Amino acid sequence: MARPVHSAHASKAAANPHGIAFILKKSLISALVALVLFSLMIGVRTEAGPEGQLIYWTRFGDLAVLVAAVFFGSIIVELLRQWIGPSKTISLLPESANSTLATMRRFLAPALLVFTLLVPVIFYDQRYILDLGILVLTYVMLGWGLNVVVGLAGLLDLGYVAFYAVGAYSYALLATTFGLSFWVCLPLAGILAAFWGVLLGFPVLRLRGDYLAIVTLAFGEIIRLILLNWQHVTGGPNGITGIPRPTFFGIPLTNTDDGLAAMLGIEFSATHRVVFLFYLIFALALLTNWVTIRLRRLPIGRAWEALREDEVACRSLGINTTTTKLTAFATGAMFGGFAGAFFATRQGFISPESFTFQESALVLAIVVLGGMGSQLGVALAALAMIGGFELFRGLEQFRMLVFGGAMVLLMIWRPRGLIGHRAPSVFLEKPTEISSAMVKEGHG
């Protein structure tokens, strides 16, 4: 009779952890994860030598400082969390204010869509705003692509920049080698990126959580190192130059007789190409959003959500988890490939320095801060992070400190992101009792 009582106390203590041992254990795990992640980012620094060879040096002192900061920071955050209490018990706003915010939220997405559509009209003479808008929309598209893998399927991917790079280099090599146009290379870049997504999906079928994150992180670094060292194909650290600019379905946006301005009979302006790029990435981002929403309503989208909620239960319901994971990786990678092709044609030059782990971390931060599974939340997070970086550019290095603190505070009070949306698309609104006869084998 004593064993059940002891088990009950143990389970209760595990469910309500407040002791110093729990805090130290959690902080130690966080420090170990930071050690693994920062070992490649901070501990070992690589750079291309004067003759193109790879040189490296170590910075173990900086690595130790960061790991110690994560360890003690985790202790402080956990103490604050226990002192403040669960966020669900805090209601800082009255009920009327909450209802007003809910009403505003319904009109937020259409208002944001209309404003984005009018940005080139309102800021036509401000090149900086147009370039910033293109950059924000690129990260919105990347965030929506990664949201398929992380937000819908629940697969933590730290190497998403690899698919971005595959799309960019696919377009650059196809366009410069075979002279193919952007509109021919765009679907090819997406297909090749999806192929690499499937290649990544096979080895990680049995992995989940931290192990999956480490493998995907390594995949992203492998792709970057291949691009850096496969010099006779990718150009190595020198990258690929002279990437063709996009055309309006074969009509160049140049100041020539066969250019778009001459055909329309208007005065040529360099802003025309910037506006065209703005609407091009806007259309690609909307396509990503539309396909994601449509897929979410299909059986494959519901299988992604089931996989995210509980993989064991998902498999017990007869869902093929192998196909589900591979389709999630392939779909997310395809959108990353599209964004990479756009990046290459917009820049006209690409190199491995554009596809580092920081890009993966930034896109993942956009998805997590916006709310995994929320399309609107990801768009708002991309606007806040990318636009915020530029807004606080005058503060130089202090802006990173401000954003780091803001991210920590947001994760404490809004652990599911700005607009947390993890409710499955299909669920029972009321608990329903099911007869035991209905759960027999072959009856559901």
C-alpha positions as CSV (number, residue, x, y, z in Angstrom):
1,M,0.0,0.0,0.0
2,A,3.0,2.3,0.6
3,R,4.2,2.2,-3.0
4,P,1.2,3.9,-4.6
5,V,1.4,6.7,-2.1
6,H,5.1,7.2,-2.8
7,S,4.4,7.1,-6.6
8,A,1.7,9.7,-6.2
9,H,4.0,12.1,-4.3
10,A,6.7,11.5,-6.9
11,S,4.4,12.3,-9.8
12,K,3.1,15.4,-8.0
13,A,6.6,16.7,-7.4
14,A,7.4,16.1,-11.1
15,A,4.3,17.9,-12.2
16,N,5.0,20.9,-9.9
17,P,8.8,21.4,-10.0
18,H,9.9,24.4,-7.9
19,G,13.0,23.0,-6.2
20,I,16.6,24.2,-6.7
21,A,17.5,20.7,-8.1
22,F,15.0,21.1,-10.9
23,I,16.2,24.6,-11.7
24,L,19.9,23.5,-11.8
25,K,19.1,20.5,-13.9
26,K,17.2,22.6,-16.4
27,S,19.9,25.2,-16.5
28,L,22.6,22.6,-17.0
29,I,20.7,21.1,-20.0
30,S,20.3,24.6,-21.5
31,A,24.0,25.2,-21.1
32,L,24.9,21.8,-22.7
33,V,22.6,22.7,-25.7
34,A,24.2,26.1,-25.9
35,L,27.7,24.4,-25.8
36,V,26.7,22.2,-28.8
37,L,25.2,25.0,-30.8
38,F,27.8,27.7,-30.1
39,S,30.7,25.3,-30.6
40,L,30.3,25.7,-34.4
41,M,29.2,29.3,-34.3
42,I,31.6,30.8,-31.8
43,G,34.1,28.2,-30.7
44,V,35.5,27.5,-34.1
45,R,35.8,30.3,-36.7
46,T,36.3,29.4,-40.3
47,E,37.3,31.7,-43.1
48,A,38.6,31.5,-46.7
49,G,42.4,31.9,-46.9
50,P,44.2,34.1,-49.5
51,E,44.5,31.1,-51.9
52,G,41.0,29.9,-51.3
53,Q,41.8,27.3,-48.7
54,L,39.8,26.9,-45.5
55,I,41.5,28.3,-42.4
56,Y,40.2,28.2,-38.9
57,W,41.0,29.3,-35.3
58,T,39.4,28.7,-31.9
59,R,37.7,31.1,-29.5
60,F,37.1,28.9,-26.5
61,G,37.1,31.9,-24.1
62,D,34.2,33.5,-25.8
63,L,32.4,30.1,-25.9
64,A,32.9,29.7,-22.2
65,V,31.4,33.1,-21.5
66,L,28.3,32.4,-23.6
67,V,27.7,29.0,-22.1
68,A,28.0,30.5,-18.6
69,A,25.6,33.3,-19.6
70,V,23.1,30.7,-20.8
71,F,23.5,28.7,-17.5
72,F,23.0,31.7,-15.2
73,G,20.4,33.3,-17.5
74,S,18.3,30.1,-17.4
75,I,18.4,30.2,-13.6
76,I,17.2,33.8,-13.5
77,V,14.5,33.2,-16.1
78,E,13.2,30.1,-14.2
79,L,13.2,32.1,-10.9
80,L,11.2,34.9,-12.6
81,R,8.8,32.4,-14.1
82,Q,8.1,30.8,-10.7
83,W,7.8,34.2,-9.1
84,I,5.4,35.6,-11.7
85,G,3.4,32.4,-12.1
86,P,1.8,31.0,-15.2
87,S,0.8,33.5,-17.8
88,K,-2.7,32.2,-18.0
89,T,-3.4,33.4,-14.4
90,I,-2.5,37.0,-15.4
91,S,-5.1,39.2,-16.9
92,L,-3.7,42.7,-17.5
93,L,-6.5,44.0,-19.7
94,P,-10.2,44.3,-18.9
95,E,-12.7,42.2,-20.8
96,S,-13.9,45.1,-23.0
97,A,-10.3,45.8,-24.1
98,N,-9.9,42.1,-25.0
99,S,-13.0,42.1,-27.1
100,T,-11.8,45.3,-28.9
101,L,-8.5,43.7,-29.6
102,A,-10.2,40.6,-30.9
103,T,-12.2,42.8,-33.3
104,M,-9.1,44.6,-34.5
105,R,-7.4,41.3,-35.0
106,R,-10.0,40.3,-37.6
107,F,-9.3,43.4,-39.7
108,L,-5.6,43.3,-39.2
109,A,-4.8,40.8,-41.9
110,P,-6.8,42.6,-44.7
111,A,-5.5,46.0,-43.7
112,L,-1.9,44.7,-43.7
113,L,-2.5,43.1,-47.2
114,V,-3.9,46.3,-48.6
115,F,-1.1,48.4,-47.2
116,T,1.5,46.0,-48.6
117,L,-0.2,46.3,-52.0
118,L,0.0,50.1,-51.9
119,V,3.6,50.4,-50.6
120,P,5.1,50.9,-54.1
121,V,2.5,53.6,-54.8
122,I,3.0,55.4,-51.5
123,F,6.8,55.2,-51.3
124,Y,7.6,55.2,-55.0
125,D,10.3,57.8,-54.6
126,Q,11.9,56.2,-51.6
127,R,14.2,53.5,-52.7
128,Y,15.2,52.6,-49.2
129,I,11.6,51.8,-48.1
130,L,11.1,49.7,-51.3
131,D,14.3,47.7,-50.7
132,L,13.3,47.2,-47.0
133,G,9.8,46.0,-48.1
134,I,11.4,43.4,-50.5
135,L,13.6,42.2,-47.7
136,V,10.7,41.9,-45.2
137,L,8.6,40.0,-47.8
138,T,11.5,37.6,-48.5
139,Y,11.7,36.7,-44.8
140,V,7.9,36.5,-44.6
141,M,8.0,33.9,-47.4
142,L,10.9,32.0,-45.7
143,G,9.0,32.1,-42.4
144,W,5.8,30.7,-44.0
145,G,7.9,28.0,-45.7
146,L,9.5,27.0,-42.4
147,N,6.2,27.2,-40.7
148,V,5.1,24.2,-42.6
149,V,7.9,22.1,-41.1
150,V,8.1,23.6,-37.6
151,G,4.6,25.1,-37.0
152,L,2.4,22.5,-38.7
153,A,4.4,19.2,-38.6
154,G,6.3,20.1,-35.4
155,L,9.7,19.1,-36.8
156,L,12.4,21.4,-35.5
157,D,14.6,22.4,-38.4
158,L,17.8,24.4,-37.8
159,G,19.1,24.0,-41.3
160,Y,16.4,25.7,-43.4
161,V,19.0,28.1,-45.0
162,A,20.3,25.1,-46.9
163,F,17.2,24.9,-49.1
164,Y,17.4,28.7,-49.5
165,A,21.0,28.2,-50.8
166,V,20.0,25.3,-53.0
167,G,17.3,27.4,-54.7
168,A,19.7,30.4,-55.1
169,Y,22.6,28.3,-56.6
170,S,20.2,26.3,-58.7
171,Y,18.9,29.4,-60.4
172,A,22.4,31.0,-60.7
173,L,24.0,27.9,-62.2
174,L,21.1,27.2,-64.6
175,A,20.8,30.8,-65.7
176,T,24.5,31.5,-66.2
177,T,25.4,28.1,-67.7
178,F,22.4,27.2,-69.9
179,G,21.0,30.7,-70.4
180,L,17.5,29.7,-69.0
181,S,15.2,32.5,-68.0
182,F,14.0,33.2,-64.5
183,W,10.5,31.9,-65.1
184,V,11.9,28.6,-66.3
185,C,14.4,28.3,-63.5
186,L,12.0,29.3,-60.7
187,P,10.0,26.0,-60.6
188,L,13.3,24.0,-61.2
189,A,14.8,25.7,-58.2
190,G,11.8,24.8,-56.1
191,I,11.9,21.2,-57.3
192,L,15.6,20.8,-56.6
193,A,15.2,22.3,-53.1
194,A,12.2,19.9,-52.5
195,F,14.5,17.0,-53.6
196,W,17.1,18.0,-51.1
197,G,14.3,18.3,-48.5
198,V,13.4,14.6,-49.1
199,L,17.1,13.7,-48.9
200,L,17.3,15.4,-45.5
201,G,14.0,13.8,-44.4
202,F,15.1,10.2,-44.9
203,P,18.0,10.1,-42.3
204,V,15.9,12.0,-39.7
205,L,12.7,9.9,-39.9
206,R,13.4,8.3,-36.5
207,L,14.7,11.5,-34.8
208,R,12.7,14.1,-32.9
209,G,13.3,17.1,-30.6
210,D,16.9,18.1,-29.9
211,Y,18.4,15.2,-31.9
212,L,16.5,16.4,-35.0
213,A,17.6,19.9,-34.5
214,I,21.3,18.9,-34.3
215,V,21.1,16.8,-37.5
216,T,19.3,19.6,-39.4
217,L,21.9,22.1,-38.1
218,A,24.7,19.9,-39.4
219,F,22.9,19.6,-42.8
220,G,22.9,23.3,-43.2
221,E,26.6,23.5,-42.4
222,I,27.4,20.7,-44.8
223,I,25.6,22.5,-47.7
224,R,27.5,25.7,-46.9
225,L,30.8,24.0,-46.8
226,I,30.1,22.2,-50.1
227,L,29.3,25.6,-51.7
228,L,32.5,27.0,-50.2
229,N,34.9,24.2,-51.3
230,W,33.4,23.0,-54.6
231,Q,35.1,25.9,-56.3
232,H,35.0,24.8,-60.0
233,V,31.2,24.6,-59.8
234,T,30.0,27.1,-57.2
235,G,32.9,29.6,-57.4
236,G,33.9,28.9,-53.8
237,P,34.1,31.9,-51.6
238,N,34.1,34.2,-54.7
239,G,30.5,33.1,-55.4
240,I,28.7,33.5,-58.7
241,T,28.4,36.9,-60.4
242,G,26.5,38.1,-63.4
243,I,23.2,36.4,-62.5
244,P,20.5,37.5,-65.0
245,R,17.9,39.9,-63.8
246,P,14.2,38.8,-64.0
247,T,12.1,39.9,-67.0
248,F,8.4,40.6,-67.3
249,F,7.6,37.3,-69.0
250,G,10.4,37.8,-71.5
251,I,10.3,41.6,-71.7
252,P,13.4,43.1,-70.1
253,L,13.1,46.0,-67.7
254,T,15.9,48.0,-69.3
255,N,16.3,51.3,-71.1
256,T,16.3,49.7,-74.5
257,D,14.0,49.7,-77.5
258,D,12.6,46.3,-76.6
259,G,12.3,47.2,-72.9
260,L,9.0,47.4,-71.0
261,A,9.1,51.2,-70.7
262,A,9.6,51.6,-74.5
263,M,6.8,49.2,-75.2
264,L,4.4,51.0,-72.8
265,G,5.5,54.4,-74.1
266,I,6.6,55.7,-70.7
267,E,9.8,57.3,-69.5
268,F,12.3,54.7,-68.2
269,S,13.1,54.7,-64.5
270,A,15.4,52.4,-62.5
271,T,12.6,52.2,-59.9
272,H,10.5,50.2,-62.3
273,R,12.7,47.1,-61.7
274,V,12.5,47.6,-57.9
275,V,8.7,47.9,-58.0
276,F,8.6,44.8,-60.2
277,L,10.7,42.9,-57.7
278,F,8.5,44.1,-54.9
279,Y,5.3,42.7,-56.5
280,L,7.1,39.6,-57.6
281,I,8.1,38.6,-54.1
282,F,4.7,39.7,-52.9
283,A,3.1,37.3,-55.3
284,L,5.4,34.5,-54.3
285,A,4.7,35.1,-50.6
286,L,0.9,35.1,-51.3
287,L,1.3,31.9,-53.3
288,T,3.1,30.3,-50.3
289,N,0.4,31.4,-47.9
290,W,-2.4,30.2,-50.2
291,V,-0.8,26.8,-50.8
292,T,-0.1,26.4,-47.1
293,I,-3.7,27.2,-46.1
294,R,-5.1,24.9,-48.8
295,L,-2.8,22.0,-47.7
296,R,-3.7,22.5,-44.1
297,R,-7.4,21.8,-45.0
298,L,-6.4,18.6,-46.9
299,P,-5.7,15.2,-45.3
300,I,-2.0,15.8,-45.6
301,G,-2.3,19.0,-43.6
302,R,-4.3,17.3,-40.9
303,A,-1.7,14.5,-40.8
304,W,1.0,17.2,-40.2
305,E,-1.1,18.5,-37.3
306,A,-1.6,15.0,-35.9
307,L,2.1,14.4,-36.2
308,R,2.8,17.6,-34.3
309,E,0.5,16.8,-31.5
310,D,1.5,13.2,-30.8
311,E,3.5,11.0,-33.2
312,V,2.7,7.8,-31.4
313,A,-1.1,8.5,-31.5
314,C,-0.7,9.5,-35.1
315,R,1.0,6.2,-36.0
316,S,-1.7,4.3,-34.1
317,L,-4.4,5.9,-36.2
318,G,-2.8,4.4,-39.3
319,I,-1.2,7.6,-40.6
320,N,2.0,6.9,-42.5
321,T,4.5,9.1,-40.5
322,T,7.2,8.5,-43.1
323,T,5.2,10.1,-45.9
324,T,3.9,12.8,-43.6
325,K,7.5,13.9,-42.5
326,L,8.9,13.7,-46.0
327,T,6.1,15.8,-47.5
328,A,6.5,18.4,-44.8
329,F,10.3,18.7,-45.4
330,A,9.7,18.7,-49.2
331,T,7.0,21.4,-49.1
332,G,8.9,23.7,-46.8
333,A,12.1,23.2,-48.8
334,M,10.3,24.0,-52.0
335,F,9.2,27.4,-50.7
336,G,12.7,28.0,-49.5
337,G,14.0,27.2,-53.0
338,F,11.6,29.7,-54.5
339,A,12.8,32.4,-52.1
340,G,16.4,31.5,-52.9
341,A,15.9,31.9,-56.6
342,F,14.3,35.3,-56.0
343,F,17.2,36.3,-53.8
344,A,19.7,35.3,-56.5
345,T,18.0,37.2,-59.3
346,R,17.5,40.3,-57.1
347,Q,21.1,40.5,-55.9
348,G,22.8,39.4,-59.1
349,F,25.5,37.9,-57.0
350,I,25.5,35.1,-54.4
351,S,28.2,33.6,-52.2
352,P,28.2,31.1,-49.3
353,E,28.4,34.0,-46.8
354,S,24.8,34.8,-47.5
355,F,23.7,31.3,-46.3
356,T,25.1,31.0,-42.8
357,F,23.4,29.5,-39.7
358,Q,22.4,33.0,-38.6
359,E,19.9,33.0,-41.5
360,S,18.3,29.8,-40.2
361,A,18.3,31.1,-36.7
362,L,16.6,34.3,-37.8
363,V,13.9,32.6,-39.8
364,L,13.3,30.1,-36.9
365,A,13.1,33.1,-34.5
366,I,10.5,34.7,-36.8
367,V,8.3,31.5,-36.7
368,V,8.6,31.0,-33.0
369,L,8.0,34.7,-32.1
370,G,5.1,35.0,-34.5
371,G,3.5,31.8,-33.2
372,M,4.1,28.4,-34.7
373,G,1.3,27.5,-37.1
374,S,0.0,31.1,-37.4
375,Q,0.4,32.7,-40.8
376,L,-0.4,36.2,-39.6
377,G,1.9,35.9,-36.6
378,V,4.8,34.9,-38.8
379,A,4.2,38.0,-41.0
380,L,4.0,40.3,-38.0
381,A,7.2,38.8,-36.5
382,A,9.1,39.2,-39.8
383,L,7.9,42.8,-40.0
384,A,8.9,43.5,-36.4
385,M,12.3,41.8,-36.6
386,I,13.5,42.8,-40.0
387,G,11.9,46.2,-39.9
388,G,13.0,46.7,-36.3
389,F,16.6,45.9,-37.2
390,E,16.6,48.7,-39.7
391,L,14.6,51.0,-37.4
392,F,17.2,50.8,-34.7
393,R,20.2,50.7,-37.0
394,G,21.4,54.0,-35.4
395,L,21.9,52.2,-32.1
396,E,24.5,49.9,-33.7
397,Q,25.4,47.0,-31.4
398,F,22.8,47.9,-28.7
399,R,20.0,46.9,-31.0
400,M,21.0,43.3,-30.7
401,L,20.8,43.6,-26.9
402,V,17.4,45.2,-27.1
403,F,16.1,42.5,-29.4
404,G,17.6,39.8,-27.3
405,G,15.9,41.1,-24.2
406,A,12.6,41.6,-26.1
407,M,12.7,37.9,-27.3
408,V,13.3,36.6,-23.8
409,L,10.5,38.7,-22.4
410,L,8.1,37.6,-25.2
411,M,8.9,34.0,-24.6
412,I,8.1,34.4,-20.9
413,W,4.8,36.1,-21.3
414,R,3.8,34.8,-24.7
415,P,5.4,31.3,-24.8
416,R,3.4,30.4,-27.9
417,G,4.3,33.6,-29.8
418,L,2.6,36.8,-30.7
419,I,-0.4,35.0,-32.2
420,G,-0.2,31.5,-30.8
421,H,-2.3,29.2,-33.0
422,R,-1.8,25.5,-32.4
423,A,-5.4,24.4,-32.5
424,P,-5.9,21.6,-35.1
425,S,-8.1,22.5,-38.1
426,V,-10.5,19.6,-37.2
427,F,-11.3,18.9,-33.6
428,L,-14.3,18.1,-31.3
429,E,-15.7,21.3,-29.8
430,K,-17.3,19.4,-27.0
431,P,-16.0,16.3,-25.2
432,T,-17.9,13.3,-26.4
433,E,-18.1,9.9,-24.8
434,I,-17.6,7.0,-27.3
435,S,-18.9,3.6,-26.7
436,S,-16.4,0.9,-26.3
437,A,-18.0,-0.9,-29.2
438,M,-16.9,1.9,-31.5
439,V,-13.2,1.6,-30.7
440,K,-12.9,-2.1,-31.5
441,E,-10.4,-3.0,-34.2
442,G,-11.7,-2.0,-37.6
443,H,-14.3,0.5,-36.2
444,G,-12.1,3.6,-35.5
